[in-house]
Amino acid sequence: MNRLLNRWQLRFGRYAIRNLMMYVCSTMLAVYFLQYMLYIPVISWLDLSRSDLLQGQVWRLITFIFIPPSNSPFWLLVSLYFYYFIGNSLEGAWGSFRFNIYYLFGMLFTVAAALITGYGSNQWLNLSLFLAFAQLFPDMEFLIFFVLPVKAKYLAMVDWALFAWGFLSGGWPSRVTILFAVANFFLFFGKDFIDSIRTYFHYRGTRKNFRKNMRGGGRNPW
């Protein structure tokens, strides 16, 4: 994947959108203002629906990413700050082009899921951003409820648990959506992610054997 991205960057890197999440979050805020302050039903014109796409409303292939994550002003601002911080951090680590590609693949997979299930949203796409962030910055700390510091790698476990719960408790449309939502993460991090899981369980096995031997009192088997 890295080789392919390098080739694409040489050819198309100049077309990358810098500060992508700033534009996404700003447009979400504008949509919120129109929908919930001016009571203009713009969300119904922007969401991702297979039936609307088949009627020729192709703008929905893009506009669904601008639907705000909450109708609560407080949680909207918290979510937008979080999205911007995560996206800006990923763009700083990867560069604008690679971050654009990661987000674009997430959009394409979301659209593919919507064509199968009939409807799609940006919820799981935005959660997948944090999975990428936690993979790159596992020890970065966040203040939960503005008080409790928790590392990104532990929050990622919660993120994965949400994906797992949604997959197990939801119907087949939810399962298809979730599988497609994490596809871009595995496209970028699949090998590293699997290797990290193997390393973790190997470490746990080593610790378990060490403790078992210690409880044996260090007896000489000979």
N, C-alpha and C positions, 0 to 999 in steps of 0.2 A: 504493500500500500504506500509506503514512504517513497519508493522509487516512482510510482505513478504520480503521486502528489508533486514530487520534484519536477517531473516533466511538465505537468499541468501548470505549475507555478512559473516555469520559464516561458511558457506560451501565453498564459492568460493572467498572470499575476498582476498586471497593470490595471485589470478591470475590477480588482477586489474593492469591496465597500469597506472603508475604514470606519471604525466606531459603529459597527452594525447594530449593536444592542442599544446604543443611544437612540438610533432612529426607531427601532422596534418599540422600546419602552416609551418614547415620546408619543408615538402614534397610538399605543395602548391608552395612554393618559388622555389623548384627544378623543378617542372613541368613548372612553368612560364619560367624559364631560358631555359629549353629544347624547349618549344613551341615557344617562342617569341624572344629568342636570338640566338638559334642554328637552329631554323626553322624545328624542328623535330615534326611531328604532333602527339604528345603523347596524347593530349586530346581526340582525336578520338578513342584511344585505352582504355580510362579510363571511359568515360561517361556512364551513366545508361540508357540503351535502352532495351526494352522488346525483340525486335527481336534478338539482339545480345545475350541476356541471353538465349533465347530459342535455340540458336545455340551452346550453351555450354560454352560461355565466362563468366564463373561464377565469375571471379575476379572482374567484374564490380559491384558486390554486395557490394564491399568495396571501390574500387578505385575511385568511383565518389566523395567521400568526399575530395579527394586531388586536385580537379580541382580549380584553382585560381579564386577568385571572380571578377577580373578585368584584362584587358589587359593594363591598365595604370600603370606604375611603381609607381607613387605617391599614387594612390588610392589602389594599391595592398598593399603597405607597411602600409598605414593607416588601411586598413581592417584587415591585419594579426596581427598588434599590438592590434587592438580592439578585435579580436577573442581570441588572447592569453590572454589578460587581463581578459576578461569575463570568459573564460574557467578556468583559473588559480584561479580566485576568487571563482567560483562555486566549484572547487575541494577543495579549502581551507575550504569552509564552510561545504561541505558535506563529504569530504574524497574522495579518488580516486575511490573507488568501486562504490559509488552512482553516482558520475559524469559519470563514464564509462557506468553505466546502463542507465542514462538519455540520453546520446549520442547514445548508442546502440539502445534504443527504437526509437529515432528519425530516425536513419538509417533504422530500420525495417519498420517503417511507410512510409518512403520515398520510399523504395523498393516496398511496397504494392501498393502505389499510382502509381508507374511506371508500375507495372504489369497490372493495370487497364487502365491507360491512354496511355501507350506506351513509356513514357519517364519521367525521373526524374532528379533533380539536387540538389545540396547542399544548394541552396540559402535560401529556407524557413527553412531548418534544422538549419542553422546558425543564422537566425533571431530568432528562438525559444529559442536559448541560452540566448539571451538578455531578453526575457520575463521572464525566470527563474531568471536571475540576478536581474531584477527590482523588482521581487516579494520578493527576499531576502534582497536586498539593495536599497529600494525605495528612500532614501535620498542621495545616492551617487551622486556627481556632476561630469558632464563632461563638458569640454570646447568646445563648438560648434565653429567651425572655429578658434579654439585655443584662443578664446577671451570670448565668452558668456557662463557663467556657467548655466547649466540646470540640474535639478535633474533627476535621472533615471526613476522615476515614470512618469514624463511628457514625456520623450522620449519613454517610453513604450506605452503611448497613441498614439504616432505617429506610432509606430510599429504596434499596433492593427489597426490603420487607414489604414496602407498599406495592411495588411491582408484583411480588409474589402473591400477596393477598388479593390484589386486583385480578391476577391471573386465575387463582384458585376459586375465588368466590364469584367472579363474574361469568357471564355467558360467553359463547364463542365469539361474539363481536369484540368484547373486551379483551379476550385472549389474543385475538389477531392484532388488535391495536397495540397491546403491550409488547408483543413479539416484534412488531415492526418498529415500535418506538425505541427499543434498545439495539436495533440492528446497526445503527450508525456508530454506537459505542463499541460494539464488538468488531465492526469494520476497522476502527482505528486502534482499539486496545485489546482485541481478542486474545492474542498470544500473551501479552504482558499480564492481562487479567488472570488467565488460566495459570500462568507460571506463579503469580503471587498467591493464588489459592493453594497450589501444590506446596509452595514454600511454607505457608502457614501451617498446613496439616503435617508436613514433615517436621517442622519445629515443635508442634504439639506432641507428636509421637516421640521425638527425642527427649523432651522434658518428662514425658510420662515414664519412659524407660529409665531415665536418670533417677527420678523419684522412687521408682520401684526398686532399683538397685540400692539406693540409699536406705530404704526401709528394710532391706535385707541385711543391713548392718555391716555391709562391706565384707561379708564372709569370703574367705578364700575357698573357691570350689575345689581346690586341690588338697 
